């Protein structure tokens, strides 16, 4: 009896095990929870972007029907600081003083018997400010700019000398507008103090971090904090930080000693839960006349909120992209009066790829080399940073299979050379190298006398399919049918798990499950099980109700001492666009994605992840921009009616192909897929737009005004 991986269940395109609950409306999201005695909260938000509060009058709100409390910096209890964490702790918390750092900042919370009463009362609070002129642009000379604040700058070789010796160079600047995550599910917190224990239903992708932070801020032991998130209605990275609305709801619940529920409004989602930071990247490339890279110099300036501490990560993975002896990266962060930034799908990786892969296309065009061939000539056979062999890498196959499947050979390389009636047609492509990430994970695996298994861990399912892949893997390793496995997640009373983000949960969770299954089967084998005996029969014979094992993994620690360069996923994207010559309209006509994701737990879910990420990349490239009013700092398009995202009519044929095999490092051979789906889309489309029109657009989104 051994816990081994086969293709009996693993990799199969089985339906989501939680699918029926979702379509039946039976899957509980945070906004679905209501507690006995519950009251409702609404936020008071700043209407200026910088300054101080000089007067705040709560009297009308406190006298309004149903109002139970109005908390501001004048009467709110003090909080302890949150502990540091690797996802960027917010160093300053609202209601602790009178300072204003961005429009929409939470400056108070109103609690009333009903949600309508709380919202109405919040509008009655009168606030006066000593307003200051906000700094809203990262290029504003008044902005406080930090040089290399997170240690992401790097250097190998002599970039300056290599650039001077190059036969061909590119020196270009690329900009990306701020973008909002825009999940459909409004972020919700339901907090209650139950006999000294705090129980919180929260929209989060990282319940263990929320638990640790709330415990520290409210000065209670972690064991006395429970965070629940069985289902999350979309996050895309917005749920990876602890936001102030969660803290304020918890604070109100403590003050009133009653359960308090807060549901953000749609405009508040744009100012309260982070966003992809606007950024400006300068790329300098130097190459020989046959396309061999001699130098890469990558400089980035990214936006951040005032007194916030969050790395942009944009230059972090530049040194590992291609074989090049001379590489330098430069990281700068501009602190401006905008809402705090956060994580948005493939943070850093999506932005880096757009700039670098666009610059490579410019280089290929400049020296007359096919863009695919240019990538192949600079293929990194080993990790360029460590010099170690990759644990797996099928990027070459991604490029060649993608080119063949797309029909790249039909491309006339001359810009403006291909037409379809009134439309200019362009082909573009991009290669993708993404980083490896994983964190420590723990699971508890139990088999009962009925032969059924239960897997428990504090991980979350943000729509990616964690319930399903955990069930598939457990059934595979224990030789059970899928319906014999129950998965319990989204509860910090269960064994600790990392965040659902960074494309690291599947690998970390899978390794822990494999460890637990191995312990279980080894223990049962020592109990003299007969050949072919089922778990249930063996436990019945031994008089045991159940048997359990705790599995653990720490892939990040193991990666640090590995003889291999632990690889993340790789991909290649090939896009065809049509551009209306008269109107400047851009339409994506088709896009081929070829992905090396290691061993796939579930091919259907994997394909779904890539398709979803590609649609998100389409929005990033052609549609999405969080617009800040240059006079007030207000987000001017903070609704889904004004913030434009792709709809079905925008999405053409999306072809997804998987190549490569199991990774040699991770125990289950998998590599994350949550973020690779968005990376490379922007560059492939932008390069196709240049091929179609002859115009190089270096600023996202690519809107018609930039093509007319």
Residue pairs with C-beta under 8 A, 6 or more apart in sequence:
1 479
1 521
1 524
1 525
1 529
2 518
2 521
2 525
3 477
3 478
3 514
3 517
3 518
3 520
3 521
4 477
5 476
5 477
5 514
5 599
5 668
5 669
6 476
8 476
9 472
9 475
9 476
9 482
10 472
10 473
10 476
10 599
10 601
11 599
11 600
11 601
11 602
11 603
12 472
12 602
12 603
13 602
13 603
13 604
13 605
14 468
14 472
14 482
14 602
14 604
15 468
15 604
16 22
16 465
16 467
16 468
16 605
17 467
17 468
17 471
17 482
17 487
18 27
18 231
18 461
18 467
18 468
20 26
21 27
22 231
27 230
27 231
28 230
28 231
29 185
29 188
29 203
29 231
29 232
29 233
30 185
30 187
30 188
30 189
30 190
30 201
30 202
30 203
30 229
30 232
30 233
31 185
31 186
31 188
31 233
31 263
33 190
33 201
33 228
33 261
34 190
34 261
35 190
35 192
35 259
35 261
36 259
37 258
37 259
38 190
38 192
38 258
38 259
38 260
38 261
39 68
39 111
39 112
39 113
39 256
39 258
39 259
39 260
39 261
40 111
40 112
40 113
40 114
40 115
40 117
40 118
40 260
40 261
40 262
41 109
41 110
41 111
41 112
41 118
41 248
41 249
41 252
41 260
41 261
41 262
42 109
42 110
42 112
42 115
42 118
42 119
42 121
42 122
42 262
43 106
43 108
43 109
43 110
43 122
43 245
43 248
43 262
43 264
43 268
43 272
44 72
44 106
44 107
44 108
44 109
44 110
44 122
44 125
44 127
45 104
45 105
45 106
45 107
45 268
45 271
46 100
46 102
46 103
46 104
46 105
46 106
46 107
46 127
46 129
47 103
47 127
47 129
48 100
48 103
48 129
48 131
48 134
48 632
48 633
49 100
49 101
49 102
49 103
49 134
49 136
49 337
49 338
49 632
49 633
49 634
50 100
50 101
50 102
50 131
50 132
50 133
50 134
50 135
50 306
50 337
50 633
51 99
51 100
51 129
51 130
51 131
51 132
52 98
52 99
52 100
52 129
52 130
53 73
53 98
53 100
53 107
53 127
53 128
53 129
54 98
54 128
54 129
54 130
55 126
55 127
55 128
56 72
56 73
56 74
56 107
56 108
56 125
56 126
56 127
56 128
57 125
57 126
57 127
58 70
58 72
58 74
58 108
58 125
60 124
60 125
60 126
61 67
61 70
61 110
61 121
61 122
61 124
61 125
62 70
62 121
64 112
64 117
64 120
64 121
64 124
65 112
65 117
66 112
66 113
66 114
66 117
66 118
66 121
67 110
67 111
67 112
67 117
67 118
67 121
68 111
68 112
68 113
68 256
68 258
69 110
69 111
69 252
69 255
69 256
70 108
70 109
70 110
70 111
70 121
70 125
71 95
71 108
71 109
71 110
71 111
71 248
71 251
71 252
71 255
72 95
72 107
72 108
72 125
73 94
73 95
73 96
73 97
73 98
73 107
73 108
76 95
76 96
76 251
77 251
77 254
77 255
78 96
79 93
79 96
79 217
79 218
79 247
79 251
80 216
80 217
80 218
80 219
81 91
81 93
81 216
81 217
82 89
82 90
82 93
82 213
82 216
82 217
82 242
83 89
83 212
83 213
83 216
85 209
85 212
85 213
87 206
87 209
87 240
87 241
87 310
87 343
87 499
88 241
88 308
88 309
88 310
88 311
89 213
89 242
89 309
90 241
90 242
90 244
90 308
90 309
90 340
91 307
91 308
91 309
92 101
92 307
93 217
93 244
93 247
94 105
94 106
94 107
94 244
94 247
94 248
95 106
95 107
95 108
95 109
95 248
95 251
100 107
100 129
101 305
101 306
101 307
101 337
102 134
102 271
102 305
102 306
102 337
102 338
102 339
102 340
102 633
103 134
103 271
103 337
103 339
103 632
103 633
103 634
103 635
104 267
104 268
104 270
104 271
104 272
104 339
104 634
104 635
105 271
105 339
106 244
106 245
106 248
106 272
107 127
108 122
108 125
109 248
109 249
109 251
109 252
109 262
110 118
110 121
110 122
110 125
111 118
111 252
111 256
111 260
112 118
112 121
115 261
115 263
134 336
134 337
134 632
134 633
135 142
135 143
135 336
135 337
136 336
136 337
136 338
136 628
136 630
136 633
137 143
137 336
137 630
138 278
138 279
138 280
138 301
138 302
138 303
138 334
138 336
139 280
139 301
139 334
140 336
143 334
143 335
143 336
144 306
144 334
144 335
145 301
145 332
145 333
145 334
145 335
146 332
146 333
146 335
147 331
147 332
148 330
148 331
148 332
149 309
149 311
149 331
149 333
150 311
150 331
150 333
152 311
152 313
152 315
152 316
152 329
152 331
153 315
153 328
153 329
153 330
153 331
154 315
154 318
154 319
154 327
154 328
154 329
155 327
155 328
155 329
156 319
156 325
156 326
156 327
156 328
156 385
157 295
157 325
157 326
157 327
158 326
159 284
159 295
159 296
159 297
159 326
159 327
159 328
161 326
162 286
162 294
162 295
162 325
162 326
163 169
163 284
163 286
163 294
163 295
163 297
165 286
165 294
166 286
166 287
166 288
166 294
166 295
167 287
167 288
167 289
167 367
168 286
168 287
168 288
168 289
168 363
168 366
168 367
169 284
169 285
169 286
169 287
170 283
170 284
170 285
170 359
170 362
170 363
170 366
171 282
171 283
171 284
172 282
172 283
172 358
172 359
172 362
172 696
172 698
173 280
173 281
173 282
173 283
173 698
174 280
174 281
174 282
174 283
174 354
174 355
174 358
174 359
174 698
174 699
174 700
175 278
175 279
175 280
175 281
175 698
175 699
175 700
176 276
176 278
176 279
176 281
176 351
176 354
176 620
176 699
176 700
177 278
177 624
177 625
177 626
177 699
177 700
177 701
178 275
178 276
178 277
178 278
178 303
178 338
178 625
178 626
178 628
179 275
179 276
179 344
179 619
179 620
179 624
179 625
179 626
180 269
180 270
180 275
180 276
180 344
180 624
180 626
180 638
180 643
181 235
181 236
181 237
181 238
181 273
181 274
181 275
181 276
181 342
181 344
181 345
182 236
182 269
182 640
182 643
182 645
183 233
183 234
183 235
183 236
183 238
183 269
184 233
184 234
185 203
185 232
185 233
185 234
186 233
186 263
186 264
186 265
186 266
186 269
187 203
187 238
187 239
187 243
187 245
187 263
187 264
187 269
187 272
187 273
188 201
188 202
188 203
188 261
188 262
188 263
188 264
189 200
189 201
189 202
189 203
189 245
189 246
189 249
189 250
189 261
189 262
190 200
190 201
190 202
190 249
190 259
190 260
190 261
190 262
191 198
191 199
191 200
191 201
191 246
191 249
191 250
191 252
191 253
191 259
191 260
192 198
192 199
192 200
192 253
192 258
192 259
192 260
193 199
193 253
193 254
193 257
196 220
196 224
197 224
197 225
197 226
198 214
198 215
198 218
198 220
198 224
198 225
198 226
198 250
199 226
199 228
200 210
200 214
200 225
200 226
200 227
200 228
200 246
200 250
201 227
201 228
201 229
202 210
202 227
202 228
202 229
202 246
203 229
203 232
203 233
203 235
203 239
204 210
204 227
204 229
204 232
204 235
204 239
204 240
204 242
204 246
204 460
205 232
205 235
205 237
205 238
205 239
205 240
205 460
205 462
205 499
205 500
205 501
206 239
206 240
206 460
206 498
206 499
206 500
206 501
207 227
207 228
207 229
207 458
207 460
207 490
207 491
207 492
208 227
208 458
208 492
208 496
208 497
208 498
208 499
209 242
209 499
210 227
210 242
210 246
210 492
211 222
211 225
211 226
211 227
211 492
212 222
213 242
214 225
214 227
214 242
214 246
214 247
214 250
215 221
215 222
215 224
215 225
217 247
218 225
218 250
218 251
218 254
225 492
226 491
226 492
226 493
227 491
227 492
228 490
228 491
228 492
229 460
229 490
230 461
230 489
230 490
230 491
231 461
231 490
232 239
232 460
232 461
232 462
232 463
232 500
233 463
234 462
234 463
235 462
235 463
235 500
235 501
236 344
236 345
236 616
237 274
237 342
237 343
237 344
237 345
237 347
237 501
238 269
238 273
238 274
238 342
238 343
238 344
239 273
239 462
239 501
240 274
240 342
240 343
240 499
240 501
241 274
241 310
241 340
241 342
241 343
243 272
243 273
243 274
244 272
245 262
245 264
245 268
245 272
248 262
249 260
249 261
249 262
250 260
252 260
253 259
253 260
264 272
264 273
266 638
266 639
266 640
267 635
267 638
267 639
269 638
270 339
270 626
270 635
270 638
270 643
271 339
271 635
271 638
272 339
273 342
274 339
274 340
274 341
274 342
274 343
274 344
275 339
275 341
275 342
275 344
275 626
276 341
276 342
276 344
276 347
276 350
276 351
277 302
277 303
277 304
277 312
277 341
278 302
278 303
279 300
279 301
279 302
279 303
279 312
279 314
279 351
280 300
280 301
280 302
281 298
281 299
281 300
281 301
281 314
281 351
281 352
281 355
282 297
282 298
282 299
282 300
283 296
283 297
283 298
283 299
283 355
283 356
283 358
283 359
284 295
284 296
284 297
284 298
285 293
285 295
285 296
285 297
285 359
285 360
285 363
286 293
286 294
286 295
286 326
287 293
287 294
287 363
287 367
288 294
289 367
290 367
290 369
290 377
291 363
291 364
291 367
291 369
291 373
291 374
291 377
291 378
292 377
292 378
293 322
293 323
293 324
293 378
294 324
294 325
294 326
295 324
295 326
295 327
296 318
296 321
296 322
296 324
296 326
296 327
296 328
296 356
297 327
297 328
297 330
298 315
298 318
298 327
298 328
298 329
298 330
298 352
298 355
298 356
299 315
299 329
299 330
299 332
300 312
300 314
300 315
300 329
300 330
300 331
300 332
300 351
301 332
301 333
301 334
302 312
302 314
302 332
302 333
302 334
302 341
303 333
303 334
303 336
303 338
303 341
304 310
304 312
304 333
304 334
304 335
304 336
304 340
304 341
305 335
305 336
305 337
305 338
305 339
305 340
305 341
306 335
306 336
306 337
307 335
308 335
308 340
308 341
310 340
310 341
310 342
311 331
311 333
311 348
312 331
312 333
312 341
312 347
312 348
312 351
313 347
313 348
313 349
314 331
314 348
314 351
314 352
315 329
315 330
315 331
315 348
315 352
316 329
316 348
316 352
316 435
317 348
317 349
317 352
317 433
317 434
317 435
318 327
318 329
318 352
318 356
319 327
319 329
319 384
319 385
320 380
320 383
320 384
320 385
320 433
320 435
321 352
321 356
321 380
321 384
321 433
322 375
322 378
322 379
322 380
322 384
323 378
323 379
323 380
323 381
323 384
324 378
324 384
327 384
337 633
338 628
338 633
339 635
343 501
345 613
345 616
345 674
345 675
345 677
345 678
346 434
346 613
346 675
346 676
346 678
346 679
349 434
349 435
349 675
349 679
350 617
350 620
350 675
350 678
350 679
350 682
353 430
353 432
353 679
353 680
353 682
353 683
354 682
354 683
354 686
354 700
356 683
357 430
357 431
357 680
357 683
357 684
357 687
358 683
358 686
358 687
358 696
358 698
360 371
360 374
360 375
361 371
361 428
361 430
361 683
361 687
361 690
362 696
363 374
364 370
364 371
364 373
364 374
365 371
365 413
365 415
365 690
368 413
369 377
370 413
371 428
371 429
371 687
372 399
372 400
372 403
372 408
372 429
375 399
375 431
376 396
376 399
376 400
379 395
379 396
380 433
382 388
382 389
382 390
382 565
383 389
383 390
383 565
385 565
386 565
388 562
388 563
388 564
388 565
389 564
389 565
390 564
390 565
390 567
391 562
391 564
391 565
391 566
391 567
391 663
391 664
391 665
391 666
392 567
392 596
392 598
392 660
392 661
392 662
392 663
392 664
392 665
392 671
393 567
393 570
393 596
393 660
394 570
394 596
394 659
394 660
394 661
395 431
395 432
395 433
395 570
395 571
395 572
395 596
397 594
397 596
397 659
397 660
398 431
398 432
398 570
398 571
398 572
398 594
398 595
398 596
398 659
399 431
399 572
399 594
401 572
401 594
401 657
401 659
402 408
402 429
402 572
402 573
402 574
402 592
402 593
402 594
402 657
403 409
403 429
403 572
403 574
405 574
405 592
405 594
405 655
405 657
406 427
406 429
406 574
406 576
406 592
408 427
408 429
408 574
411 418
411 427
411 691
412 418
413 691
415 426
415 690
415 691
415 692
415 693
415 694
416 424
416 692
416 693
416 694
418 424
418 425
418 426
418 427
418 691
418 692
419 425
420 578
422 580
422 581
422 582
423 578
423 579
423 580
423 581
423 587
424 578
424 579
424 580
424 581
424 692
424 693
425 576
425 577
425 578
425 579
425 589
425 692
426 576
426 577
426 578
426 579
426 687
426 688
426 689
426 690
426 691
426 692
426 693
427 574
427 575
427 576
427 688
427 691
428 574
428 575
428 577
428 683
428 684
428 685
428 686
428 687
428 688
428 689
428 690
428 691
429 572
429 573
429 574
429 575
429 684
429 687
430 572
430 573
430 680
430 681
430 683
430 684
430 687
431 570
431 571
431 572
431 680
432 569
432 570
432 571
432 572
432 573
432 676
432 679
432 680
433 568
433 570
434 503
434 568
434 569
434 570
434 571
434 675
434 676
434 679
435 568
436 504
436 559
436 566
436 567
436 568
436 671
437 502
437 503
437 504
437 556
437 568
437 672
438 498
438 502
438 504
438 507
438 508
438 511
438 553
438 555
438 556
438 559
438 666
439 498
439 499
439 502
439 504
439 508
439 554
439 555
439 556
440 496
440 498
440 508
440 552
440 553
440 554
440 556
440 557
441 457
441 459
441 496
441 497
441 498
441 505
441 508
441 509
441 511
441 512
441 552
441 553
441 554
442 457
442 495
442 496
442 497
442 512
442 550
442 551
442 552
443 455
443 456
443 457
443 495
443 497
443 509
443 512
443 513
443 516
443 550
443 551
443 552
444 455
444 456
444 457
444 494
444 495
444 516
444 548
444 549
444 550
444 551
445 453
445 454
445 455
445 456
445 474
445 513
445 516
445 517
445 520
445 548
445 549
445 550
445 551
446 453
446 454
446 456
446 546
446 547
446 548
447 453
447 478
447 520
447 535
447 539
447 546
447 547
447 548
448 454
448 536
448 539
448 545
448 546
449 536
449 539
449 540
449 544
449 545
449 546
450 536
451 480
451 484
451 534
451 535
451 536
451 537
452 480
452 484
452 485
452 486
452 536
453 474
453 475
453 478
453 480
453 484
453 485
453 486
453 535
454 485
454 486
454 487
454 488
455 470
455 471
455 474
455 485
455 486
455 487
455 488
455 513
455 516
456 488
456 489
456 494
456 495
457 470
457 488
457 489
457 494
457 495
457 496
457 497
457 509
457 512
458 489
458 490
458 491
458 492
458 493
458 494
458 495
458 496
458 497
459 466
459 470
459 489
459 490
459 497
459 498
459 500
459 505
459 509
460 466
460 489
460 490
460 497
460 499
460 500
461 467
461 489
461 490
461 500
462 500
464 500
464 505
464 506
464 605
464 609
464 674
465 602
465 605
465 608
465 609
466 487
466 489
466 500
466 505
466 506
466 509
467 487
467 489
468 602
468 605
469 506
469 510
469 601
469 602
469 605
470 487
470 489
470 509
470 513
471 482
471 485
471 486
471 487
472 482
472 601
472 602
473 510
473 513
473 514
473 601
473 668
474 480
474 485
474 487
474 513
474 517
475 481
475 482
475 484
475 485
477 513
477 514
477 517
477 518
477 521
478 485
478 517
478 520
478 521
478 535
480 535
488 494
489 497
495 550
497 505
497 508
497 509
498 504
498 505
498 508
499 505
500 674
501 674
502 672
502 674
502 675
503 568
503 569
503 671
503 672
503 673
503 674
503 675
503 676
504 555
504 672
505 672
505 674
506 601
506 670
506 672
506 673
506 674
507 555
507 666
507 668
507 670
507 671
507 672
508 553
508 555
509 553
510 601
510 666
510 667
510 668
510 670
511 553
511 555
511 666
511 667
511 668
512 551
512 552
512 553
513 551
513 668
514 551
514 667
514 668
515 551
515 552
515 553
515 667
516 549
516 550
516 551
517 549
517 551
518 551
519 549
519 550
519 551
520 547
520 548
520 549
523 547
523 549
524 535
524 538
524 547
527 538
527 542
529 538
533 541
539 545
539 546
539 547
553 667
555 566
555 665
555 666
558 665
559 566
559 665
562 665
564 664
564 665
566 665
567 663
567 665
567 671
568 671
568 672
568 676
569 595
569 596
569 597
569 598
569 671
569 672
569 673
569 676
570 595
570 596
570 660
570 676
571 593
571 594
571 595
571 596
571 676
571 679
571 680
572 593
572 594
572 680
573 591
573 592
573 593
573 680
573 681
573 683
573 684
574 591
574 592
574 684
575 588
575 590
575 591
575 592
575 681
575 684
575 685
575 687
575 688
576 588
576 589
576 590
576 591
576 688
577 586
577 587
577 588
577 589
577 685
577 688
577 689
577 692
578 586
578 587
578 589
578 692
579 585
579 586
579 587
579 689
579 692
579 693
579 707
580 587
581 693
583 704
583 708
584 704
584 705
584 706
584 707
584 708
585 704
586 622
586 685
586 689
586 702
586 704
586 707
587 652
588 618
588 622
588 650
588 651
588 652
588 685
589 652
589 653
590 652
590 653
590 654
590 655
591 614
591 652
591 653
591 654
591 655
591 681
591 684
591 685
592 655
592 657
593 610
593 614
593 654
593 655
593 656
593 657
593 677
593 680
594 657
594 658
594 659
595 606
595 610
595 656
595 657
595 658
595 659
595 673
595 676
595 677
596 658
596 659
596 660
596 671
597 606
597 658
597 660
597 670
597 671
597 672
597 673
597 676
598 660
598 661
598 662
598 663
598 666
598 669
598 670
598 671
599 661
599 662
599 663
599 668
599 669
599 670
600 606
600 658
600 670
600 673
601 668
601 670
603 658
606 658
606 673
607 656
607 658
609 673
609 674
609 677
610 656
610 673
610 676
610 677
611 654
611 656
611 677
612 677
613 674
613 675
613 676
613 677
613 678
613 679
613 681
614 654
614 656
614 677
614 678
614 681
615 646
615 651
615 654
616 646
616 677
616 678
616 681
617 677
617 678
617 679
617 680
617 681
617 682
617 685
618 646
618 650
618 651
618 681
618 685
619 644
619 645
619 646
620 678
620 681
620 682
620 700
620 701
621 681
621 682
621 685
621 686
621 700
621 701
621 702
622 650
622 685
622 701
622 702
622 703
623 644
623 645
623 646
623 650
623 701
624 643
624 644
624 645
624 701
625 637
625 701
626 635
626 637
626 638
626 643
627 635
627 636
627 637
628 634
628 635
628 636
629 635
629 636
636 642
637 643
661 669
662 668
662 669
662 670
663 669
663 670
663 671
682 700
685 702
686 697
686 698
686 700
686 702
689 695
689 697
689 702
689 707
690 696
690 697
693 707
695 706
695 707
697 706
697 707
699 706
